[in-house]
Amino acid sequence: MFRKTTLSAGRLGCEASFPVTVRPTRADVTVARYIARNAAPASEQVGRALTWGADEKVLLILAAAGWLASRGCSERLRRAGNHALLVTVAASLLPHGLKRLFDQTRPDRLTVVGHLHGVPFSGKRLDAFPSGHALHMGALASAAGGLPTWPRQAIRAIAVGLSLTRVVVLAHWASDVVAGFALGAVLERTLRLWTGYPGDT
């Protein structure tokens, strides 16, 4: 049902080493097979709907609205608005750049059984690595570190849950989601050096 992809050189047949084809791990294949065999149309539709919560277009609109709303507020809130907008823009651009360097076939292109059980098609065939949705959620989870305990835990739980929907709908291998989430956290922490977020609490 699923097969491992093989490493390849550049698409043009020259000596260039990019894009690099990324292999799914054995654990990735095991998880994808389990999901494909146990999927159901209703659960896939729910997963597909929830995954919009981590979509870059939705998050860019929310970040821009938050930035505008913060303009008349305290310095701390303005700083948070600047940080949220910058991180969201950077987290939207980074996956597109990385997907030019890495090719990985999405798991939803390698299953027939999954589609019989309601698994949809997602994005471009070779754009599995890394998960852009998870990258956004990793950045969100990292940014929540400046919040009190209850909202911090709630936001991080939501971020993890929305990231996992990308595995449920077989848009990504599990390792794509883990890598994206980690990259998002690193990106957010790095941009703090520029924005000064969260500042004095």
C-alpha positions in Angstrom: 0.0 0.0 0.0 2.8 2.4 0.9 6.3 2.2 -0.4 9.5 4.1 0.5 10.7 6.8 -1.9 14.3 6.6 -3.2 16.9 9.3 -3.1 17.4 11.3 -6.3 19.6 14.0 -7.7 18.4 17.2 -9.3 15.4 17.0 -11.6 17.4 18.4 -14.6 19.9 15.5 -14.7 22.8 17.7 -13.8 25.2 17.4 -10.9 23.2 19.6 -8.7 22.2 18.0 -5.4 18.8 19.7 -5.0 16.0 19.0 -4.7 16.8 16.1 -2.3 14.3 13.4 -2.1 13.4 12.6 1.6 12.5 9.0 2.6 9.7 8.4 5.1 10.9 6.3 8.1 9.6 2.9 8.9 7.6 4.4 11.7 6.1 6.9 9.2 5.0 4.1 7.0 3.5 2.1 9.9 1.5 5.1 11.1 0.2 5.9 7.6 -0.8 2.3 7.0 -2.7 2.2 10.2 -4.5 5.4 9.5 -5.4 4.4 5.9 -6.8 1.1 7.1 -8.8 2.6 9.9 -9.9 5.9 8.4 -13.6 6.7 7.9 -15.2 9.5 5.8 -16.6 11.3 8.8 -13.4 11.4 10.8 -11.5 12.5 7.7 -13.9 15.3 7.0 -13.5 16.5 10.6 -9.8 16.3 10.3 -9.9 18.2 7.0 -12.0 21.0 8.6 -9.8 21.3 11.7 -6.7 21.5 9.7 -7.8 24.9 8.4 -7.1 26.2 11.9 -3.4 26.0 11.1 -3.6 27.2 7.5 -1.2 30.0 6.6 -3.8 32.1 4.9 -6.1 32.0 8.0 -3.2 32.7 10.3 -1.9 35.6 8.2 -5.3 37.3 8.3 -5.5 36.8 12.1 -2.0 38.1 12.7 -2.6 41.1 10.6 -5.8 41.9 12.4 -4.1 41.4 15.7 -1.3 43.7 14.7 -3.8 46.4 13.7 -5.7 46.1 16.9 -2.5 46.3 19.0 -1.5 49.7 17.5 -3.5 51.7 20.0 -2.5 49.6 23.0 0.4 49.4 25.5 4.0 48.9 24.4 3.9 45.3 25.5 0.8 44.5 23.4 2.3 46.4 20.4 5.5 44.3 20.8 3.4 41.1 20.9 1.5 42.2 17.8 4.8 42.9 15.9 6.2 39.6 17.0 3.0 37.6 16.0 2.9 39.2 12.5 6.6 38.8 11.8 6.6 35.2 13.0 3.5 34.4 11.0 5.0 35.9 7.8 8.3 34.1 8.3 6.5 30.8 9.1 4.6 31.2 5.9 7.6 31.8 3.7 10.0 29.2 5.2 8.2 26.0 4.2 7.9 27.2 0.6 11.6 27.7 0.5 12.4 24.4 2.1 10.0 22.5 -0.3 12.1 23.8 -3.1 15.1 22.1 -1.6 13.4 18.8 -0.5 11.0 16.5 -2.3 8.9 14.0 -0.5 5.8 12.3 -1.8 2.8 12.9 0.4 1.3 9.7 1.9 -2.1 10.4 0.4 -0.5 9.8 -3.0 0.7 6.3 -2.1 -2.6 4.7 -0.9 -5.7 3.4 -2.5 -7.2 1.9 0.6 -7.1 5.3 2.4 -9.1 7.0 -0.4 -11.7 4.3 -0.3 -12.0 5.2 3.4 -12.4 8.9 2.8 -8.8 10.2 2.8 -8.6 13.4 0.7 -5.8 14.6 -1.6 -3.8 17.5 -0.1 -1.5 20.0 -1.8 1.2 19.2 -4.3 2.4 15.6 -4.6 6.0 16.2 -3.6 5.5 18.9 -0.9 5.3 16.6 2.1 8.5 17.8 3.9 8.2 19.8 6.1 4.7 20.4 7.2 3.9 24.1 6.9 0.9 23.8 9.2 3.0 22.2 11.9 5.6 24.8 11.5 3.1 27.5 12.3 1.8 25.5 15.2 5.3 25.0 16.6 5.9 28.8 16.5 2.5 29.3 18.2 3.3 26.8 20.9 6.7 28.4 21.5 5.3 31.9 21.6 2.8 30.7 24.3 5.7 30.3 26.6 5.3 33.9 27.7 1.7 33.4 28.9 0.3 32.2 32.3 0.1 28.5 32.9 -3.5 27.8 31.9 -3.6 29.6 28.6 -0.1 28.4 27.8 -1.1 24.8 28.2 -4.4 25.3 26.3 -2.7 26.9 23.3 0.0 24.2 23.2 -2.5 21.5 23.4 -4.4 23.1 20.5 -1.2 23.5 18.5 -0.3 19.9 18.9 -3.8 18.7 18.0 -4.0 20.8 14.9 -0.6 19.6 13.8 -1.7 16.0 14.2 -4.7 16.5 11.8 -2.1 16.7 9.0 -1.1 13.1 9.8 -4.8 12.0 10.2 -5.6 13.2 6.7 -2.4 11.7 5.3 -1.2 15.1 4.0 2.1 14.4 5.8 4.2 11.7 7.3 4.5 11.9 11.0 8.2 12.9 10.8 7.2 15.8 8.5 5.0 17.1 11.3 7.6 16.7 14.0 10.2 18.4 11.9 7.8 21.3 11.0 6.8 21.8 14.6 10.4 21.9 15.8 11.4 24.3 13.0 8.5 26.6 14.0 9.7 26.7 17.6 13.2 27.5 16.6 12.1 30.2 14.2 9.9 31.8 16.9 12.7 31.8 19.5 15.2 33.2 17.0 12.9 36.1 16.0 12.5 37.1 19.7 16.1 38.4 19.4 14.8 41.0 16.9 11.3 41.8 18.3 12.1 41.7 22.0 9.0 39.6 22.7 7.7 38.9 25.4 9.5 41.8 27.1 9.0 42.6 30.8 6.0 40.7 32.3 
